[in-house]
Structure formats: structure tokens, C-alpha cells
Amino acid sequence: MKLKNAAACLLMVGSLIAPAASNGQDKTPRASVDDLIDWSDPLALSEQKLMAIFDAHTRKLGRSVYHRGTIDETITDISIGLRDLGKTTFENTLFTGRFEVVDIYVVYSTRTGRIISFGASMSKERLTKKKHEELKAILAQKTGDTKPVPVKLSGDRTGIQWTNPNYLAQLADGPSYVQLRVLPLPSVPSVTKTVAQPQAQPTLNADLDALLNFGSLWQWTPDDFEKNYVLKLEDQKMQQKPPQFEWVSNARSRARLSRHMFSNVETNLTMFGGSTKVEEAILEFVNGKASRATISFYNRGDSGDIEVTEFDRRFKTIGQNLGQIMKVAPKRQIMSANAALPVTGWMWSAPTGIALLEHNEYKTAKPEFLRLKLAAPNQADWSMGKLAVGVQRMELLKRVTKTPEGDVYISGVPMVDQGQKGYCVAASCQRLFEYMRIPCDQHEMAKLVSVDAESGANIMTMQKSLAKIDGAFRVSFKPLVNPELYYSGNGKRRVSDKEFLSIIKENVEKGVPLLWGLILGQKPEDPPLPRGGQISGGHMRMVIGYNLAKNQVIFTDSWGAGHELKRMAMPDAYDVTMGLYSMAPRGL
């Protein structure tokens, strides 16, 4: 699940349920969501009762069938889903077994002891039109509302909503699942009490026109950048001025300015004298000097849908402003043959720098992104749309680092921060492709791998999508641990723990990072999962190394600075793995 205050990525646990045995000896543990919900007041379910229901299964199996985490001091998150229990799988059902539930989440307020959000996800693949209508009829009867209304949910998702005097019930339509949600009614201030006025949020602004002053920009060091823009500090109480940017890496090689740097207040990013809004800007430093920048004026994951006429207006306005600044005429840019989405680009080349304005072809599809890439005269590499030979085997081998403590890991994997979106799959792929010198950002990748910005990617859908795009990027995609085999094999991975280690060693020693789909929060890791971030549910990260002496996996998360190199015990990593994939240039 994804809370507003958590940069979360929900990679749904799965959309296939292990088949029951036909010989009457099926011992698959099951539970009914009906045991959790009193439809007169479903939000009154106590945490103690919830845990007691599933504790019985835990005692029987000897392993926990749920995960309990703390989002912050006021919120508790409990998730129950299809999870590895040795040779079996735990199943949930809804409405006397009529609907199979993929996973459940329950979020409590520790102050009131009441639920603030309940969700039960059902596979869209299995929810036929007839079953969907049956589900709606049941909800009308349970809630007492026979006239539900359509609602627009976060991102571009839609749903249906029933209203009860005590709560709201919704059916949210996702890319590969339908989620039943139960939420509190919107709070209404009492007319008999004085309503306290909310504290005014700080005004956060950042004018990015300094990034267009090539005469000085390419001389900036990270220290110079901090003098021009205010750094976001770990301790917000220490801020003397409203923060404007954050370092994406501890090495201060990438700085990120984002409209969604905080979940509860937006940063007003602008360019061209304040006339044009910006979603995000990334400034890169090479050898201690500013060298490249990428400015996102529009991307559907952050901005939502846009009318074509408005998209055209923004594109033309930005182009006109660039012409006045660069004082040269643009040339149509021929995109790299490795581009997976049809992209149109216009390039302005001047002695002081290069600007490339790109957008996806949207005449037959929705506008997905509008971005501007800037580069110093000597830094216009493959990322600026130039044809590249691609990364070579010997170059990858040089990136393998070995330490006296026994660490063997791949260095030089670029950091990308997925931000507040469920883009862990897309961001991980962007990092891998940048490492391989294949131009594609997470917004393009999100479109390709069917990612929903709010809910992340279903692991089965994600795997199928990745398999489809290997030809577009001229890479070879290989499922090394395949979730399809996991579910069809009743929880067996078809890969032993020794094979798991062997796969990691082989690829790391070649300098090839692996995409890693897993379940968070079930096993300890170093450093621990960040407080206030995602602590449970499905996720994708990258395996970049190992330590045989300490029996550890070394990995990295797409969560920004501080998440470049992390560790987990090898047996624990094996236990939580749902999928492991290689994607590398063909021939490696």
C-alpha cells in the first residue's frame, strides 16, 4: 500500500493462487475476510481481534502469516497476503468464499484504536464481469446504499463508492486488480465548537532559470549549488530557510528539485521568469562540476492526464523561450535506435551548451512526458539521444569492486529517486539502463511496464511487460527466479538456496546488476527500513553484490541518498525473494 507520507512502492504480492489438491488432502491454510468485517461498523475491528484470528494460523504453521509494522508513532500497518510458508501458501477469501483475495492491508490510528484504511485486493484476471456485478450487488446490500456513485481516485484511477452512516466503501479499479476499500467518512467540524484554524504551510519556491545560464552553470561545484538553492536537511527543525532540493546520492553527484519533495506541501518550481511550471529537475555533477541537467515539465505519473491542446501550448511556449535564450535555430533530432517509445526531439546547439527538448509521440496515444535535457559542450553523451556503441564487457568488469572485508559489489550504478510514486520497478529499470548506457527514464519505463503511479506494479504483469520490451531495447531479459513457477509449484521456487547464491555471484562478477522483486518487512536488513517510508508489501530493488564471509547479499534501493549500498543475510534474502531478473545487452 502507499500512504501519502511514505515514498512507497506496492508491487502486489501476486495475482495467481496455488491450485488446491484434488484428492481431498489439501492442507492449504485459509481465512475469510468475513471474519474481520462487521458491516455495521467495519472500522471498529480491534487490532487485538485481527491479530488473534491470524495468530491461530501462525501457531499452527510455525510461521507468521501477517506482517505488522509502524509507519510512524500514530499509525500501525498490518498486511496479510499470499506469502511463502514452506511448501504451502496462505489464502484469503471474501463473502463466504465467493471471491479470492490476493492481499489485505489494515491501517490503524494508534490514538483512537480505529481503522483509518482497510483494503482487500482481488485479481482482475479472475474477477469476471459476472462476478464483478455480483460483488457490487453484495456491497449495496451490506452498506445499505443501493445508489453507489462513480468516483475519481488518486492518479488516473476510478472507482465506485457506497456511503453508509458510519463509513465509505469503494471498489478501486487498478491496472491488474480490483481493491475493496473501507474508509472513514470525511470529518465535518462541529458547529457548536470553535474550529481551530490549520497552521499555514510554509511556501516553498524555486526559480530554475539559473540552470539556463550556461556561462556560470557549468562552473558550479556542489558547494556552489548549495549557495544558490537551499538543501533539505534530515532534521527539519534545523532548517533556517524553506528547503528547495535534496541530494540523490551521498557523493553529491546528483541533486533533485521536485514539486513533490514533501508529501504534505508542494514546492513551486518554475522556469522562464515564472511563466512555466516544472515537475522535477535533476542536476548531475561530473568530476565536481555541473555537467548535465534534466528538467521534467510534464510527466503523467506526477501530473495526471493533460489535454492535448494544453500539452501543445506548453511545448510551443518552452520551444520559443529556448530559441530566445540559445539564439540558434533548433534541428530535428533523430532518436537512438534503442528508444523503446516513439520520441520526438528538437536540439539547440550553441558554443555554451546544448539543449534537447523531447516528448513522446502522442497523436495516437496519451501525452506521457515533456522534458528538457541540458549539457555542457563536452558532456553531450548517449543520454542526449546520440547513438552509442553501448557498454562493453571489459568496462563492466572494471566496475566490480572487492574489499578486504569480503565485499564484492558493482560500483557506478546511478541513483534514481522514485519519489512519492509507486515507481520502484520503473526507477530500478532506469538505473539499470543508465548503467548500461541505454537512454530511458522512469516515466517512459512506467508506461512500458504498465506501472500505476499510486499502486506500483503487479509482479506478474511486470514480468510479462519486461519480457516484451527486451527487443525494443536490444537487451536480453531472463527470469532467473520466476514467480510463475513459484505459484504453479505450490510455493516452490524451483531454485535452491545454493543456486540462488550461484546466480548472484555469476552476474555480479560480470558487472551485471540484477532486478530483485521481494516482500518487505519480513526479514531484518542493514540499515533497517526507513521510518516513515515503505516497510511492508511488495517492492523491487537491485542486487549489486555479495559477501561470502558474512553470508550477505548487497543491494540498493531507488529511494535516494543513503540507499546506495545495503545488506541482508543471504538465507533471509532467499526467503523473501519473489522474482530475480537479469537484463543486459545481448552477448554479455
QUIUR-V139899 format. One record per residue. N is the residue number from 1. RES is the residue in one letter. OMEGA is omega in radians with two decimals (999 if undefined). Layout:
# QUIUR-V139899
N,RES,OMEGA
N,RES,OMEGA
This chain:
# QUIUR-V139899
1,M,-3.10
2,K,3.06
3,L,-3.10
4,K,-3.09
5,N,3.14
6,A,3.07
7,A,-2.91
8,A,3.02
9,C,3.12
10,L,3.04
11,L,-2.93
12,M,-2.97
13,V,3.10
14,G,3.13
15,S,3.08
16,L,3.13
17,I,-3.11
18,A,-3.10
19,P,3.11
20,A,3.10
21,A,-3.06
22,S,-3.07
23,N,3.11
24,G,-3.12
25,Q,-3.12
26,D,-3.13
27,K,3.13
28,T,3.13
29,P,-3.11
30,R,3.03
31,A,3.13
32,S,3.05
33,V,3.12
34,D,3.13
35,D,-3.08
36,L,-2.93
37,I,2.89
38,D,-2.97
39,W,3.03
40,S,3.10
41,D,-3.04
42,P,-3.10
43,L,-3.13
44,A,3.12
45,L,-3.11
46,S,3.11
47,E,-3.14
48,Q,3.13
49,K,3.12
50,L,-3.10
51,M,-3.12
52,A,3.14
53,I,-3.06
54,F,3.04
55,D,3.13
56,A,3.10
57,H,-3.13
58,T,-3.14
59,R,-3.11
60,K,-3.06
61,L,-3.09
62,G,3.10
63,R,-3.09
64,S,3.10
65,V,3.12
66,Y,3.03
67,H,3.09
68,R,3.12
69,G,3.11
70,T,3.09
71,I,2.98
72,D,-3.04
73,E,-3.09
74,T,-3.02
75,I,3.06
76,T,-3.10
77,D,3.09
78,I,3.13
79,S,3.10
80,I,-3.11
81,G,3.03
82,L,-3.13
83,R,-3.08
84,D,3.10
85,L,-3.11
86,G,-3.09
87,K,-3.12
88,T,-3.08
89,T,3.12
90,F,-3.09
91,E,3.04
92,N,3.05
93,T,-3.09
94,L,3.10
95,F,3.09
96,T,3.02
97,G,-3.08
98,R,-3.08
99,F,3.10
100,E,-3.08
101,V,-3.11
102,V,3.04
103,D,-3.09
104,I,2.92
105,Y,3.08
106,V,3.13
107,V,-3.10
108,Y,2.87
109,S,-3.13
110,T,3.11
111,R,-3.09
112,T,-3.08
113,G,-3.13
114,R,3.12
115,I,3.03
116,I,3.05
117,S,3.10
118,F,3.14
119,G,3.05
120,A,-3.04
121,S,3.11
122,M,-3.11
123,S,3.11
124,K,-3.13
125,E,-3.09
126,R,-3.10
127,L,-3.12
128,T,3.14
129,K,3.13
130,K,3.14
131,K,3.12
132,H,3.11
133,E,3.10
134,E,3.12
135,L,3.12
136,K,3.13
137,A,3.12
138,I,-3.13
139,L,3.07
140,A,-3.14
141,Q,-3.10
142,K,-3.08
143,T,-3.07
144,G,-3.14
145,D,-3.10
146,T,-3.12
147,K,3.11
148,P,-3.10
149,V,3.04
150,P,3.13
151,V,3.04
152,K,-3.10
153,L,-3.09
154,S,-3.07
155,G,3.10
156,D,-3.14
157,R,3.09
158,T,3.14
159,G,3.10
160,I,-3.05
161,Q,3.03
162,W,-3.12
163,T,3.07
164,N,3.11
165,P,-3.08
166,N,-3.03
167,Y,2.99
168,L,3.00
169,A,-3.11
170,Q,2.88
171,L,-3.11
172,A,-3.09
173,D,3.12
174,G,-3.08
175,P,-3.11
176,S,-3.14
177,Y,2.99
178,V,-3.06
179,Q,2.98
180,L,-3.13
181,R,3.03
182,V,-3.02
183,L,3.04
184,P,3.00
185,L,3.05
186,P,-3.11
187,S,3.12
188,V,-3.12
189,P,3.11
190,S,-3.13
191,V,-3.11
192,T,-3.12
193,K,3.06
194,T,-3.10
195,V,3.14
196,A,3.13
197,Q,3.12
198,P,3.11
199,Q,-3.13
200,A,3.10
201,Q,3.10
202,P,3.10
203,T,-3.13
204,L,-3.12
205,N,3.02
206,A,3.07
207,D,-3.03
208,L,-3.12
209,D,3.10
210,A,3.13
211,L,3.11
212,L,3.10
213,N,-3.03
214,F,-3.12
215,G,-3.13
216,S,-3.03
217,L,-3.03
218,W,3.06
219,Q,-3.10
220,W,2.92
221,T,3.04
222,P,3.10
223,D,3.11
224,D,3.14
225,F,3.13
226,E,3.08
227,K,-3.10
228,N,3.13
229,Y,-3.03
230,V,-3.11
231,L,3.02
232,K,-3.11
233,L,3.08
234,E,3.13
235,D,-3.08
236,Q,-3.12
237,K,-3.12
238,M,-3.11
239,Q,3.05
240,Q,3.13
241,K,3.10
242,P,-3.10
243,P,-3.11
244,Q,-3.09
245,F,3.06
246,E,3.03
247,W,3.14
248,V,3.12
249,S,3.12
250,N,3.13
251,A,-3.12
252,R,3.10
253,S,3.10
254,R,3.06
255,A,-3.08
256,R,2.97
257,L,-3.04
258,S,3.05
259,R,-3.09
260,H,3.11
261,M,3.06
262,F,-3.11
263,S,-3.04
264,N,3.10
265,V,-3.12
266,E,3.02
267,T,-3.12
268,N,3.11
269,L,-3.12
270,T,3.04
271,M,3.09
272,F,3.08
273,G,3.11
274,G,-3.05
275,S,-3.04
276,T,-3.14
277,K,-3.13
278,V,3.09
279,E,-3.04
280,E,3.05
281,A,3.10
282,I,3.09
283,L,-3.11
284,E,3.09
285,F,3.10
286,V,-3.10
287,N,3.04
288,G,3.14
289,K,3.07
290,A,-3.05
291,S,-3.10
292,R,3.07
293,A,3.04
294,T,-3.11
295,I,3.12
296,S,3.08
297,F,3.11
298,Y,2.88
299,N,-2.96
300,R,3.14
301,G,3.14
302,D,-2.94
303,S,-3.01
304,G,-3.13
305,D,-3.13
306,I,3.06
307,E,-3.11
308,V,3.14
309,T,3.12
310,E,3.10
311,F,3.10
312,D,-3.12
313,R,-3.13
314,R,-3.13
315,F,-3.12
316,K,3.14
317,T,3.14
318,I,3.12
319,G,3.13
320,Q,3.13
321,N,3.12
322,L,3.11
323,G,3.14
324,Q,-3.12
325,I,-3.06
326,M,3.12
327,K,3.02
328,V,3.11
329,A,3.14
330,P,3.05
331,K,3.09
332,R,-3.08
333,Q,3.04
334,I,-3.08
335,M,3.08
336,S,3.10
337,A,3.13
338,N,-3.10
339,A,-3.08
340,A,3.08
341,L,3.05
342,P,-3.06
343,V,3.04
344,T,-3.13
345,G,3.05
346,W,-3.04
347,M,3.01
348,W,3.14
349,S,3.12
350,A,-3.14
351,P,-3.08
352,T,-3.12
353,G,-3.09
354,I,3.09
355,A,3.12
356,L,3.13
357,L,-3.04
358,E,2.96
359,H,3.09
360,N,3.05
361,E,-2.99
362,Y,3.13
363,K,3.13
364,T,3.13
365,A,3.13
366,K,2.95
367,P,-3.12
368,E,-3.11
369,F,3.02
370,L,-3.02
371,R,3.10
372,L,3.08
373,K,3.12
374,L,3.12
375,A,2.98
376,A,-3.05
377,P,-3.09
378,N,-3.06
379,Q,3.13
380,A,-3.06
381,D,-3.13
382,W,-3.09
383,S,3.11
384,M,3.06
385,G,3.13
386,K,3.08
387,L,-3.10
388,A,3.09
389,V,-3.11
390,G,-3.12
391,V,-3.09
392,Q,-3.08
393,R,-3.09
394,M,3.11
395,E,3.11
396,L,3.14
397,L,-3.14
398,K,-3.11
399,R,3.11
400,V,-3.10
401,T,3.10
402,K,-3.11
403,T,3.10
404,P,-3.13
405,E,3.10
406,G,3.10
407,D,2.96
408,V,-3.06
409,Y,-3.13
410,I,3.10
411,S,3.05
412,G,3.06
413,V,-3.09
414,P,3.08
415,M,3.01
416,V,3.12
417,D,-3.12
418,Q,3.11
419,G,-3.06
420,Q,-3.05
421,K,3.06
422,G,-3.01
423,Y,-3.09
424,C,3.11
425,V,-3.10
426,A,-3.12
427,A,3.11
428,S,3.11
429,C,3.11
430,Q,3.13
431,R,-3.14
432,L,-3.10
433,F,3.04
434,E,3.10
435,Y,3.14
436,M,-3.10
437,R,3.06
438,I,-3.05
439,P,3.05
440,C,3.11
441,D,-3.00
442,Q,-3.14
443,H,2.99
444,E,-3.09
445,M,-3.14
446,A,3.10
447,K,-3.06
448,L,-3.07
449,V,3.03
450,S,-3.13
451,V,2.99
452,D,-3.01
453,A,-3.09
454,E,-2.97
455,S,3.14
456,G,-3.07
457,A,3.01
458,N,-3.00
459,I,3.14
460,M,3.09
461,T,-3.14
462,M,-3.12
463,Q,3.13
464,K,-3.12
465,S,3.12
466,L,3.13
467,A,-3.12
468,K,-2.98
469,I,-3.10
470,D,3.11
471,G,-3.13
472,A,-3.11
473,F,-3.12
474,R,3.07
475,V,3.13
476,S,-3.12
477,F,-3.13
478,K,2.98
479,P,-3.11
480,L,2.91
481,V,-2.93
482,N,3.14
483,P,3.09
484,E,3.10
485,L,3.13
486,Y,-3.10
487,Y,-3.13
488,S,3.14
489,G,3.08
490,N,3.05
491,G,3.12
492,K,-3.08
493,R,-3.06
494,R,3.06
495,V,-3.13
496,S,3.12
497,D,3.09
498,K,3.09
499,E,3.10
500,F,3.10
501,L,-3.11
502,S,3.12
503,I,-3.13
504,I,-3.13
505,K,-3.08
506,E,-3.08
507,N,3.12
508,V,-3.12
509,E,3.01
510,K,-3.09
511,G,-3.09
512,V,3.07
513,P,-3.13
514,L,3.01
515,L,-2.97
516,W,3.05
517,G,-3.03
518,L,3.04
519,I,-3.12
520,L,2.93
521,G,-3.11
522,Q,-3.11
523,K,3.13
524,P,3.06
525,E,-3.06
526,D,-0.03
527,P,3.14
528,P,3.09
529,L,-3.03
530,P,3.06
531,R,-3.11
532,G,3.09
533,G,3.14
534,Q,-3.11
535,I,3.14
536,S,3.12
537,G,-3.08
538,G,-3.07
539,H,2.98
540,M,3.06
541,R,-3.11
542,M,2.99
543,V,-3.09
544,I,-3.13
545,G,-3.13
546,Y,3.02
547,N,-3.08
548,L,-3.11
549,A,-3.14
550,K,-3.12
551,N,-3.07
552,Q,2.89
553,V,3.06
554,I,-3.05
555,F,3.12
556,T,3.13
557,D,3.12
558,S,-3.10
559,W,3.06
560,G,-3.06
561,A,-3.13
562,G,-3.10
563,H,-3.09
564,E,-3.05
565,L,-3.06
566,K,-2.99
567,R,3.01
568,M,3.09
569,A,-3.06
570,M,3.12
571,P,3.12
572,D,3.12
573,A,3.10
574,Y,-3.09
575,D,-3.03
576,V,-3.08
577,T,3.00
578,M,3.14
579,G,3.09
580,L,-2.96
581,Y,2.94
582,S,3.06
583,M,-3.02
584,A,3.07
585,P,-3.08
586,R,3.14
587,G,3.12
588,L,999
